Amino acid sequence: MAKEYAADFYNSRAWKNCRKAYSKSVGNLCERCLANGLIVPADIVHHKIYISPENINDPSITLDWNNLECVCRKCHAEIHGNQKRFKVDEFGRVEFIL
């Protein structure tokens, strides 16, 4: 789930086209797993320099292939320190942490 300030960017045609083309260029495989000799499909195109409110409108950060990396969900969680992106309250309702 994208942070609120980044929602428009992640829904943009420019990002969708960039993400698709980049993923295809690396065979739709997790680049980190591949570097370790494993062939694992990629689920996410990750920004190495994280998107922030300050750089969200800078295409040299958001759309530059040098700042992108295809990763699987496991590797993406490791990149972000395996942090939870949701919590469950006492009634079993899921609340996303932005």
N, C-alpha and C positions, 0 to 999 in steps of 0.2 A: 504494500500500500504506500503510495507516494505521499510525501509530506505536502501539506496544503499549498505552500508556495510553489511547489514543483508540479502540481497536478496538470496545469495547462501545458507545460513543456512535455511531460510524458504522454500526453494525449495528442500532441502535435504531429502533423504529417512529417515534418522534418525529422523528428526523433524516430518515428516509426520506420521511415525509409532508411535512416542511418543505421538503426539497430539491426534491421533485416539485412542490409548489405554487409555490415561488419560481421555479423554472425555467419553469413554465407561464406565470407572470405576466409574464415578459419574453420570451415567445414562443420559448423554448428556443434563444435566440440568444446568441452571445458579445457581451456588453455593450461590451467594449473595441473589438472590430472594428466593431460597429455605430456607435460614436461616431466612427469613422474612415470611415464610409460603406460598410463591407463587411458583407455578410450571410453569416455563418459560423455553423453550428450550434455550440451550447455542449456541451462534454463534461463540465464540472466546475462544481459550485457551490462557489466559493472563499470562505473566511472572510477578510475584510479584516484583522481582528485575529486573528492566528493562534491556533489551539487549543494550549493548553499544559496541563501537569499541574495548574497553579494555577487555570485557568479552565474546565476540562473540564465541571464541574458547574454552570456559571453560564449559564442559558438566555438571559440578556441578551447573551451573547457567542456561544453555540453555535447558538441558534435565532432570533435577532433578524434580520429581513429587512434592517435597516439595516447589518448586518455581512456581508451576503452579496453575491456578484457571480457571475453566470454567465460563464464564460470557456471558450474553446477550449483544446486542449492546448498550442498554441503560446504563447498569451498566459499560460497558467498557468506554463509554463516560464520565460517572461520575468519574471513576478512573482517567482519564486523564484531568479532569477539564472541560469537555464539550468543549474542544478546537476544532476549525475547522481544518480539515486536507486538506482543499482546499479553493481556492478563485475563484471568477468569475470576469473576466476583463470586461471592458466597452463594449466589443463585444459579451459577453455571453460565452466566452471560459472558460472552467474549467482548473485551474492550481493547481496541487497537491502540498502541502507544506510538504516537507520532514523533 
